[in-house]
Amino acid sequence: MAVVKADAYGHGAVKVASFLNELGIKAFAVATIDEGILLRKKGIKDDILILGYTDPSRIGHLIRYSLTQTIIDYDYAKRLNDDGHSIKVHIKIDTGMHRMGENVNKVDKIIKIFQFKNLEVCGIYTHLCVSDSRDKEDIMFTERQIKSFYSLLDNLENNNIILPKVHIQSSYGLLNYPQLHCDYVRLGIAIYGAVDSVGDKTKIQPDLRPVLSLKARVALIREIAAGESVSYGRTFTADNDCRIAVIPIGYADGFPRNLSCECGSALIHGYRVPIIGKICMDQLIIDITNVPEVKQGDIVTLIGIDGSEKIYATEVADDSKSIANEILSRLSYRLKKIYI
Ligand SMILES: *Cc1c(COP(=O)(O)O)cnc(C)c1O
């Protein structure tokens, strides 16, 4: 199941889902009903599961667009059922994350959800909250989550319930607990190739490479004399005469502002150069003193590969105290997407 929420983590949900659909992927997950409706309108005909909450007032849309809704707890199931229209659902089970899902121990309630006549239960799933960690305690916690989920499934079967599709793992769930064999894996960040590729952190390490690059062209080059400052706040003052390039990408494009002042870097002509001064809403500035061949219009890479240098989204994320998921999903509508 390809997770294409948040505009496919910034990659463009319609393009990504259509492409994966052509490759044979038959199940998709989104966070909201409107993300699901968009995919339907753009021609995705296979299963679309909404992972988040949908207001019961929108049951009409669930039916019209044939979307599958996650049941987030017993009371929600009852409300949807009482509406009187038949809909497709997956039941979410809370095994310890305590975000969404009916409590794994409330077996009676979960059985009742299966018995609601207007709910066609097509799936049952849980979500792991520390599956990315190789820490001993986190592994123990995850194993308890998995065990409690499977004992619920046994319990349901003992109550004559025919199990629907079962799923547990997201990206790190697959990479660290590959021994689980469910009907689906809900893969998000891994399909975009942006998992942590530094170090041997995960149990299995398939050769995942990022599919996204973030690039811009040099807008302007200028000479700065020693003692002059650059950008808002005058945080950068040149020690020596230097040469800088102005790049038309800023924090409104989703590039983190806290990479200002040499916390972040960019690639140009195969060299890594620092981002200097404050990153602005629409522009940022790099120091190209050591790369004299740079000229207006040259390509600058903020995420991606240039020669032997690379900047992965995970690195941008680390430097800005975030995770690749956030960096990618916040890349904004203003960036022009080019698919190769
Ligand atoms: C976002 C999400 C996923 C995908 O997570 P990744 O770590 O990006 O693979 C899977 N399941 C649920 C419930 C989610 O919300």
The ligand as a Gaussian input file, in Angstrom:
#p B3LYP/6-31G(d) Opt

LIG

0 1
 C        2.146000       8.243000       7.359000
 C        1.762000       6.871000       7.771000
 C        2.424000       5.753000       7.239000
 C        3.651000       5.869000       6.357000
 O        4.761000       6.087000       7.187000
 P        6.260000       6.087000       6.632000
 O        7.069000       6.090000       7.862000
 O        6.427000       7.319000       5.824000
 O        6.433000       4.853000       5.810000
 C        1.946000       4.504000       7.577000
 N        0.891000       4.354000       8.412000
 C        0.256000       5.398000       8.951000
 C       -0.887000       5.158000       9.865000
 C        0.672000       6.685000       8.674000
 O        0.049000       7.729000       9.235000

